[in-house]
Amino acid sequence: MDVCLIIKQRLEELGLEQRDLAAAVQVTESYISQLLTRKKAPPAVDRTDLYERMNSFLKLPKGQLSAMVDAQRREDLKKILADPPAPLFKEVRALIIRKCIPEKRGQVRDIFEKQAFGELERLVTQKLLDVTKKIAKDELGNEDWLRNVAQLLRRSYAEIRTNTFEFLDTDIFNVSPDHCSAFLDPLIDSWQIDLKTFALEITLNRRFVSTRFIKLCYGEIETHAPLGEEPGFRDFLRDPAMSGDATEEEIDFLKHLRFKRNRPSALYYYRELQSLRDPLHFRKSSVAPMHKRRDARRIEKQVQLDSRSGAIRRWARNKNSPRKDSNTRSPSTRPRRTDVN
């Protein structure tokens, strides 16, 4: 059965309106209307929390909408792949070229204009899209981040959340000027590409992300050592005292560490795990990363002050305690002077 029909029927059974569903899943009523009238394709399941919220609000069996959407999207994808790719909107191409560094902008424009949607244009657009979609997906649950973007673009929180769902579901063949103005334009400061190696360097806007530069390149990698085959890493995993409380994300990070010469021990992986958990070593993405840098400086300063205070107390104790000198006799053992008449 069709997803849109299921949602419509359930709303009618519960005596609810589209605006009630929109408020429950925190999107605009217009977006819900376009979904139910099939003017917009339902977003991918793995990129949104939309269906979980809908299932809960409509009191449907868990996972029902997600399974139906997956099946529907597979059928739609088969139809899309049967048609040749269409060129980008001229506004999208103009933005991609404008974001290129001035030194290479003219050369890139010439290459793009020689072919409607050539290999280089698709490569650059895809990578810029991948980077910005990852940022948007990571920040989807960050209400402060979404509100900051909404304030910059002079839109409502519900509109930006709706646009994020749409953006996460788009691809290089369907990216629109609205996607560019809402995400590509504010998140990306500039990019450049080495036409010999196709290494792509992307500079991001620090106002929205803590990472400043991203470099994507093609290169040789060593394949003689399979992932997770370091002897020290195996020993680390076998020892529950070292790895017993490690999360899957932490294990995956440690597993992908690579070494050319020296072979690390289990103790190295344990210490690396503790470094990952130290709040002074990493900062999460936030709207105002400067506050976290200030907090880190404040903590480091407090540690220094505590260290100085401890040193002063130790010095005071040593100063007040009597010193032992082997060459100095106590007053009671000194010989008395006798007067000779």
N, C-alpha and C positions, 0 to 999 in steps of 0.2 A: 504493500500500500504506500501511497505517496506521503512524504514527510509533511508537506504543507497541509494536506487533507487531514492527517492525524491531529495536528496542532489545532486546526480550525474546529474539528469535531469536539476535541477535548475542552476548548474554550467555551463552546456552546453548552456542553454538558455541565460545566461548572458555573455557568452564568457569568462568565468573565469577558472583558473586552481586551482588544489588542494593547491598549494603553496600560492595562494592568500587567500584562506579560512583559511589556517593555520596561516598566518600572521594576519588576522583579529581577530581570536579568541585567538591568542597568545599561540599556541602550535606548536609542530614540524610537519613538512610535513609528516614525517614517521607515526606519530600517526593518522593523517587524512587518510592517505593511508590505514592503518590497519583497521580503522573504516569502510571505504567504501568497503573494500574487505572482511569484516566480520571476520577478524582475531582477532579483539578485539570486545568485546560486548560494546554497547553504555553505558556510565556511567549513574547512577541514576539521575533523574531530580533534586531532592532536595539537591544534594551534589555538584552541579556545576553551573557555569554561562555560560557554553558552549553553550547551546541551545538558550539562549537569544541573545548571540552574533551572532550565526548562523542565527537565524531568521532575525535579523537586516541586516546582510550582504547579505543574499540571498533574502531579501525583501519578506519573507513569512508571512502569517497571524500570529499574535501573539499567541503563545502557540501551534501551529500546531505540531512542532517537538516534544515538550515535551509530548503531548498526545499520539503520535504514539510510542514514546520510552517507556512510561509507559505500554502500551498494549503489546508491544513486550517483555519487561522484565518479565511481569507476565507469559507469555507463556513459556519463557525460565526457569523461576524458577520452574514451575511445572515439567519440565523434570529433573532438577537437583535434586529435592527432591525425585524423584523416585529411584535414585541410592544411594547405601550406601556411607557414607563418606570415602574419601581416606586419608591416613596418610599424615602428613606434609612432605615437602621437608626436607632432612636430614640437609641441611644448616640452615633452619629455626629453627628446633629443637635444633641444636647446639648453635645458637645464644640465644635462650630462656634460655637454661641451663647456658650458659656462663654469662648471665646477672644476674643470681641468686647469692645471696650473698655466699661467700665461705663456711660459716658454714653449709649451707643447700644444697649446690650444689650436693654433692654425693647422698644424700637421694632423692632429686628430680630426678636426673638422673636415679636411680634405679626404681623409680615409673614409669617414662615415658617409660623406655625400657621394662617393663613388658607387656605393651599393645601398639599396633600400634598407636592408637590415643585415649587414654583413657580419662575419665572424668576430671581428674586433668589437664592434658595437654591442653584439650580444654578450661577449665575454665581459666587457666592462660593466654593462648594465646589470648582468646577472650577479657579479661580485658586489657591486654597490647595493643591490637589492638584498643579497644574502646578509651583508653586514648590518644594514638598517633593520631588517626583519628580526634578526637575532636580538638587537637592542630592544626593539618594540616588544618582543615576546618575553624577554627577561623582566621588563618593566610593566607588563600588563597588570600585575597585581599590586603595583606601587601607585597608590592613589595620589600621593604628593607629586610624583613624576608626571602623571597624566594631567593633573590640574595645572602644573607649570607649563606644559605644552599647550594646554587649552588657553591659558592666559596669554601666551605669546601669540597664538593664532587667532585670538579673540573668538573662541568658540566655547561651547559649554562642555562640561565634563562628560556628559552622556554622548555628545557628538564625537569627542575624541576617542572615547572607548569604542564607539561604533566604528569609527574610521580605522581603529587599530585592528579590529576583527577583519574588516575588509582587506586591509593592507597585508595582514599575515596570510591571507588566502589568495593573494594575487601572484602572478608570475611575470616574466619579462614580455610575454605576448599580450598581457592584459593590464600592465601597469598604466595608470591614468595620470593626467596632470594634477588631480586632487591628491593622489598618493604622493606625488613629488612635493607639492606645497606643504603637506602635513608631516612628511617624514624625511624624504631624501634631502630637501632643501635645508631644514633646520639642523639635522643631525650631521650632515657632511659639510665640512669646510672646503676641502679640495681633494683632488686625486691626481696621480700621475702614473704613467706606465712606461716601462722600458720595452721598446718594440723589438729588441733582440732577444730578451729572456722572458718577456711578458710578465715581469714582476710588477705588481700593482701596489702602490703605496696610497693609503687612504688616511686623511687627516680629519678627525672628528671634532665636533663642537664640545668644548669642555663644560659648557653650561648644562648639558644634558647627560654626558657620560664622563666617567673618571678616566677611561683610557683615551689617550690623545692620538696615537698612531697605530695603524694596522698595516702590516705588510704581507701580501699574498704572493707567493712565487713558486715556480717549478724548479725542482732540484733533485739531485741524486740522494738516496738514503741508503743506509747500510741495512742489508736484509739477512746478514748471517746470524743475528741474534734475535730470535722471535720475541714478541712481547711477553713480558712476565717471566722470562727464562733466566734472569739473574739469580745465581745461587743465594746471594744475600737476601733477595726479595722472597725466595721460597722459604728460607729460614725464618724470615720475619713473619710470614703468614702462618707458619707452623707454631709459632710461639704465641699463645693466647695472652700472655702478660704484655706483649708488645702490640699486637694487632687485634686483640679481642674486641675493643670498642670502636674500631675504625669503620667508617661508613663506606658505602659502595663508591661514592664520589671520591673519597680520599684514597681508597685502594686503587681506583682507576688512574688517578693522578700519579701515584707512586709507581704503578706498573709501567707507565709510559716514560719514565725517566731513562735517559740513555747516557752511556759512558763509553769513551773510546779506549782508554788504557786501564786505569785502576778499576778494580771490581769492588763495589761497596759491600759492606757487611750488613747484617740484620740491624745492628745498632744504628747505622747510618739512616736506614729507613725509619726507625723509631724516632730519631731526632728530627728528621724531615717532617714526620707526622706532627710532632709537637710544634714545629715552626709554622705549619699550615694553620694550626689552631690559635696561634698567638695573635690577639687582636691588634697588636702594634705593627704587625707585618703586612696586613692587607686591609683594604677599605672596600666596603660594598658600594655598588653604584647608587648614587643618590642625586637629588636635585641640587644640593649644595655641598659638594665634596670638601669645600674649604673648611666647613665646621669640623669635619672629621679630622682634617689635618691639624686644626688647632687643638682638638682634643688629644691627638697623639703627642703634639709638642708639650701640652700641659702635663700629660702623664710622664713623659720623659723628664721634664723639668722637676716634677715632684719626686721621681726616683733619685735624681741627682741631689735634691735638697735632703731627702731622707738619708742618703749615703753620707753627705757632709755632716749632718746632725749626729749620725752614729760615730763618725770619726772624731768629732769634738768631744762626745761623751767618753770615748775610749781614752783620748788624750788627757781629759780631766781626771779620770780614774788613775791613770799612770802617774800623773803629776802629784797626786795626793798620797800615793802609796810610797812607803820608804824604800830606797834603793839598797840593794845588798852590795857591799864593796869588800872584797877580800882583804884589801890593804888598810881598811879603816876599822879600828877596834871600837867596841862599845865603850861608853864612859865608865862603866863599872869595872872594866878590865885594865884601864890605863894605870900605870904606876904613878904613885903620888910623889910629888917633889918634896924632898927633905932639905931643910936648911942646915947648913954646916956653919957652926960657929968658928 
